[in-house]
Amino acid sequence: MTFPSPQALGTGRGRASLRFLRALGRNSKAVAGLSILAVFVLLALLAPIIFPEDPSRIGSGGASAPSGEHWLGTTAKGQDVLALTVWGSRSSLFVGFIAGTLATVVGIIIGLACAYFGKAVDDVLSLLTNVFLLLPGLPLLVILAAFMPPGLGTVIIVLVITGWAGSARVLRSQALSIRGKDYISAALVSGERPLRIMLREILPNMASIVMTTLLGSVIGAIGAQAGLEFLGLGDANTISWGTNLFWASTDGALMLGQWWIFAPSGLAIALVAYALAMCNYAVDEITNPRLRKPRRAASATAPTAVTEGATS
């Protein structure tokens, strides 16, 4: 039996990465999702320049509807809603991406360890994963957040603790299927170290599933952070979309019909989740051949239909 050389595998992976990036640029869902994300990231980075004053500073007036002076109106404390929304993107995006990334990294470690070592290691880690999957998510989030000091670090830790199990289970299944491939056997026969095999041979071939898992984890983390802070379990002094909703609820904005106070932060969360979901769908379309067949079939039948119409 002939095994591919590591150099050939490395070259193939590089070409596959370039093909993936080109396909990503041609995918309408990816372009839409990345464009929306770019806008929010840009706003988060430029928030201190766009609104240099402290957005949490209490103003002289009360709640007012959108106007030329305050495009999204003001809160009951006289705070500019647009400034709060733009500044809130910094905390929400930071916590969401960090917590989602860390949860995915933990899932990768657990999944690779289960697949590579198997036997007792797989049994113990799979049991631990199943325990966390069976625990109700929201009550666990509330309990952990209630007994830990408030702050962004606490929110990130809580989200990672409650969010890694789903990633680990998905990645374990993918790693197990790759573990039995011929090139893994070749690496084992050649005496490669376990860590090198996991990081250089197994993990690169899980890139698509890792990316979709990461995007899903970030969506979940952003939503979970907003939920925790809306319930008052976050740091109320931190400006984020969740705390904006918390203060809107505390001040009775919904009861008073002051939609401009809570709508911007809620819409921002929905748009970011939509953008990440579009990117996730794009990755699925690019990496899953079955999702690409309808497009190819449509493009192949279109010229035929035109030709038949012309000849008739």
C-alpha positions as CSV (number, residue, x, y, z in Angstrom):
1,M,0.0,0.0,0.0
2,T,1.3,3.5,-0.9
3,F,0.7,6.4,1.4
4,P,0.8,10.1,0.4
5,S,3.8,12.0,1.6
6,P,3.5,14.8,4.2
7,Q,4.7,17.3,1.5
8,A,1.9,16.2,-0.9
9,L,-0.7,16.5,1.9
10,G,0.5,20.0,2.9
11,T,0.4,21.2,-0.7
12,G,-3.1,19.7,-1.2
13,R,-4.3,21.5,2.0
14,G,-2.9,24.8,0.8
15,R,-4.7,24.5,-2.5
16,A,-7.9,23.4,-0.8
17,S,-7.7,26.5,1.5
18,L,-7.4,28.8,-1.6
19,R,-10.3,27.1,-3.3
20,F,-12.4,27.5,-0.1
21,L,-11.6,31.2,0.1
22,R,-12.5,31.8,-3.5
23,A,-15.7,29.9,-3.1
24,L,-16.5,32.0,0.0
25,G,-16.0,35.2,-1.9
26,R,-18.4,34.0,-4.6
27,N,-21.1,32.8,-2.2
28,S,-23.9,35.4,-1.7
29,K,-24.7,34.2,1.8
30,A,-21.1,34.6,2.9
31,V,-20.7,38.0,1.3
32,A,-23.9,39.2,3.1
33,G,-23.0,37.8,6.4
34,L,-19.4,39.0,6.3
35,S,-20.5,42.5,5.2
36,I,-22.9,42.8,8.2
37,L,-20.2,41.6,10.6
38,A,-17.7,44.0,9.1
39,V,-20.1,46.9,9.8
40,F,-20.5,45.9,13.5
41,V,-16.8,45.2,14.0
42,L,-16.0,48.6,12.5
43,L,-18.5,50.3,14.8
44,A,-17.1,48.6,17.8
45,L,-13.5,49.6,16.9
46,L,-14.5,53.2,16.1
47,A,-16.9,53.7,19.1
48,P,-14.4,55.8,21.1
49,I,-14.0,58.1,18.1
50,I,-17.6,58.3,17.1
51,F,-18.8,58.9,20.6
52,P,-15.9,60.1,22.7
53,E,-18.0,61.0,25.7
54,D,-19.1,58.5,28.3
55,P,-22.4,57.1,27.0
56,S,-23.5,55.9,30.4
57,R,-23.4,59.5,31.8
58,I,-26.8,60.5,33.0
59,G,-28.3,63.4,31.0
60,S,-30.5,66.3,32.1
61,G,-33.6,65.2,30.2
62,G,-35.7,62.1,30.3
63,A,-36.8,59.7,27.6
64,S,-37.3,61.3,24.2
65,A,-38.2,59.8,20.8
66,P,-35.7,59.8,17.9
67,S,-34.9,63.3,16.7
68,G,-32.3,65.2,14.7
69,E,-30.2,65.7,17.8
70,H,-30.5,62.1,19.0
71,W,-31.1,59.8,16.1
72,L,-32.3,56.9,18.2
73,G,-33.7,58.9,21.0
74,T,-32.7,58.9,24.7
75,T,-33.4,56.7,27.7
76,A,-35.2,57.5,30.8
77,K,-31.9,58.7,32.2
78,G,-31.3,61.0,29.3
79,Q,-28.6,58.8,27.7
80,D,-28.2,58.7,24.0
81,V,-29.5,55.3,22.7
82,L,-27.3,55.3,19.6
83,A,-24.2,55.8,21.7
84,L,-25.2,53.0,24.0
85,T,-25.9,50.7,21.1
86,V,-22.5,51.4,19.4
87,W,-20.6,51.1,22.6
88,G,-22.5,48.0,23.5
89,S,-21.2,46.2,20.4
90,R,-17.7,46.3,21.9
91,S,-18.5,44.2,24.9
92,S,-21.1,41.9,23.2
93,L,-18.9,41.1,20.2
94,F,-15.8,40.6,22.4
95,V,-17.5,38.3,24.9
96,G,-19.3,36.4,22.1
97,F,-16.3,35.7,20.0
98,I,-13.9,35.0,22.9
99,A,-16.4,32.7,24.7
100,G,-17.4,30.9,21.5
101,T,-13.8,30.4,20.5
102,L,-12.8,29.1,23.9
103,A,-15.8,26.7,24.0
104,T,-14.8,25.4,20.5
105,V,-11.2,25.0,21.6
106,V,-12.2,22.9,24.6
107,G,-14.5,20.9,22.3
108,I,-11.6,20.3,19.9
109,I,-9.3,19.1,22.7
110,I,-12.0,16.8,24.1
111,G,-13.0,15.5,20.7
112,L,-9.5,14.8,19.5
113,A,-8.5,13.1,22.8
114,C,-11.6,10.9,22.6
115,A,-11.0,9.9,19.0
116,Y,-7.2,9.3,19.2
117,F,-6.8,7.6,22.5
118,G,-10.1,5.8,22.7
119,K,-10.9,3.1,25.3
120,A,-10.8,4.5,28.9
121,V,-10.1,8.1,27.8
122,D,-13.0,8.1,25.4
123,D,-15.3,6.5,28.0
124,V,-14.5,9.1,30.7
125,L,-14.6,12.2,28.5
126,S,-17.7,11.0,26.7
127,L,-19.4,10.5,30.1
128,L,-18.4,14.0,31.1
129,T,-19.7,15.4,27.8
130,N,-23.0,13.7,28.2
131,V,-23.4,14.9,31.8
132,F,-23.0,18.5,30.6
133,L,-25.3,18.0,27.7
134,L,-28.0,16.6,30.0
135,L,-27.8,19.5,32.4
136,P,-30.4,22.2,31.7
137,G,-28.5,25.2,30.1
138,L,-30.3,28.2,31.4
139,P,-30.6,27.1,35.1
140,L,-26.9,26.2,35.1
141,L,-26.0,29.6,33.6
142,V,-28.1,31.4,36.2
143,I,-26.6,29.4,39.1
144,L,-23.0,29.9,38.0
145,A,-23.4,33.6,37.3
146,A,-25.2,34.1,40.7
147,F,-22.3,32.7,42.7
148,M,-19.4,34.3,40.8
149,P,-18.3,37.9,41.0
150,P,-19.8,40.1,38.2
151,G,-17.6,41.0,35.3
152,L,-16.9,40.2,31.7
153,G,-14.4,37.5,32.8
154,T,-17.1,35.8,34.8
155,V,-19.5,35.9,31.9
156,I,-16.9,34.3,29.6
157,I,-16.1,31.5,32.0
158,V,-19.7,30.7,32.6
159,L,-20.4,30.6,28.8
160,V,-17.4,28.4,28.2
161,I,-18.4,26.0,31.0
162,T,-21.9,25.6,29.7
163,G,-21.1,25.7,26.0
164,W,-18.3,23.3,25.2
165,A,-20.1,20.0,25.4
166,G,-22.1,20.3,22.2
167,S,-18.9,21.2,20.3
168,A,-17.1,18.3,21.8
169,R,-19.7,15.7,20.8
170,V,-19.8,16.9,17.2
171,L,-16.1,17.1,16.8
172,R,-15.5,13.7,18.4
173,S,-17.7,12.1,15.8
174,Q,-15.8,13.8,13.0
175,A,-12.4,12.9,14.5
176,L,-13.4,9.3,14.9
177,S,-14.2,9.0,11.2
178,I,-10.8,10.5,10.3
179,R,-8.9,8.4,12.8
180,G,-9.4,5.3,10.6
181,K,-8.0,6.8,7.4
182,D,-4.9,5.4,5.7
183,Y,-2.8,8.5,6.1
184,I,-3.3,8.4,9.9
185,S,-2.1,4.8,9.8
186,A,0.9,5.9,7.8
187,A,1.7,8.5,10.5
188,L,1.4,5.9,13.2
189,V,3.6,3.5,11.4
190,S,6.3,6.2,10.9
191,G,6.4,6.9,14.6
192,E,4.8,10.3,14.7
193,R,4.0,11.7,18.1
194,P,0.3,11.7,19.1
195,L,0.2,15.4,19.5
196,R,1.6,16.0,16.0
197,I,-0.8,13.5,14.5
198,M,-3.8,15.2,16.2
199,L,-2.7,18.7,15.3
200,R,-1.2,18.1,11.8
201,E,-3.1,15.2,10.4
202,I,-6.5,15.0,12.0
203,L,-7.4,18.6,12.9
204,P,-6.7,20.2,9.5
205,N,-9.2,17.7,7.9
206,M,-11.8,18.9,10.4
207,A,-11.6,22.5,9.3
208,S,-15.1,22.8,7.9
209,I,-16.9,21.3,10.8
210,V,-14.7,23.3,13.2
211,M,-15.7,26.5,11.4
212,T,-19.4,25.7,11.5
213,T,-19.1,24.7,15.2
214,L,-17.3,27.9,16.0
215,L,-19.9,30.1,14.3
216,G,-22.7,28.3,16.1
217,S,-20.8,28.7,19.4
218,V,-20.4,32.4,18.9
219,I,-24.1,32.9,18.1
220,G,-25.0,31.0,21.3
221,A,-22.5,33.0,23.4
222,I,-23.8,36.3,22.2
223,G,-27.4,35.3,22.9
224,A,-26.5,33.7,26.2
225,Q,-24.6,36.8,27.4
226,A,-27.5,39.0,26.5
227,G,-29.9,36.7,28.3
228,L,-27.8,36.7,31.5
229,E,-27.4,40.4,31.5
230,F,-31.1,41.0,30.8
231,L,-31.8,38.9,33.9
232,G,-29.5,41.1,35.9
233,L,-26.8,38.5,36.4
234,G,-24.1,40.4,34.5
235,D,-22.2,43.5,35.4
236,A,-24.8,46.3,35.3
237,N,-22.0,48.9,34.9
238,T,-20.7,47.4,31.7
239,I,-22.2,48.8,28.5
240,S,-23.4,45.9,26.3
241,W,-26.5,45.0,24.3
242,G,-27.7,42.8,27.2
243,T,-27.3,45.6,29.9
244,N,-29.1,48.0,27.5
245,L,-32.0,45.7,27.5
246,F,-31.8,45.2,31.2
247,W,-32.0,48.9,31.9
248,A,-34.7,49.3,29.3
249,S,-36.8,46.7,31.2
250,T,-35.9,48.2,34.6
251,D,-37.0,51.7,33.5
252,G,-40.3,50.3,32.1
253,A,-39.6,51.2,28.5
254,L,-41.7,48.3,27.2
255,M,-44.6,49.1,29.4
256,L,-44.5,52.8,28.4
257,G,-44.2,52.0,24.7
258,Q,-40.7,53.5,24.4
259,W,-39.7,51.2,21.6
260,W,-36.6,53.2,20.6
261,I,-34.9,52.3,23.9
262,F,-34.9,48.5,23.6
263,A,-35.4,48.0,19.8
264,P,-31.8,49.0,18.7
265,S,-30.0,46.6,21.0
266,G,-32.4,43.7,20.2
267,L,-32.1,44.4,16.5
268,A,-28.3,44.5,16.8
269,I,-28.3,41.0,18.4
270,A,-30.6,39.7,15.7
271,L,-28.5,41.1,12.9
272,V,-25.2,39.7,14.2
273,A,-26.9,36.3,14.8
274,Y,-28.3,36.5,11.2
275,A,-24.9,37.4,9.8
276,L,-23.2,34.5,11.6
277,A,-25.9,32.1,10.5
278,M,-25.5,33.2,6.8
279,C,-21.7,32.5,7.1
280,N,-22.6,29.1,8.6
281,Y,-24.9,28.3,5.7
282,A,-22.3,29.4,3.3
283,V,-19.7,27.1,4.8
284,D,-22.2,24.2,4.6
285,E,-22.9,25.0,0.9
286,I,-19.2,25.1,0.0
287,T,-18.1,22.0,1.9
288,N,-21.2,19.8,1.3
289,P,-21.5,18.6,-2.3
290,R,-25.1,17.7,-1.9
291,L,-26.0,21.3,-1.2
292,R,-24.2,22.4,-4.4
293,K,-26.0,20.0,-6.8
294,P,-29.2,22.0,-7.2
295,R,-27.2,25.1,-8.3
296,R,-25.1,23.1,-10.8
297,A,-28.2,21.4,-12.1
298,A,-30.0,24.7,-12.6
299,S,-27.1,26.3,-14.4
300,A,-26.7,23.2,-16.6
301,T,-30.4,23.1,-17.6
302,A,-30.7,26.8,-18.3
303,P,-28.7,26.8,-21.6
304,T,-30.5,23.7,-22.7
305,A,-33.9,25.4,-22.2
306,V,-32.7,28.4,-24.1
307,T,-31.4,26.3,-27.0
308,E,-34.7,24.3,-27.2
309,G,-36.7,27.5,-27.3
310,A,-34.6,28.9,-30.1
311,T,-34.8,25.7,-32.2
312,S,-38.6,25.4,-31.8
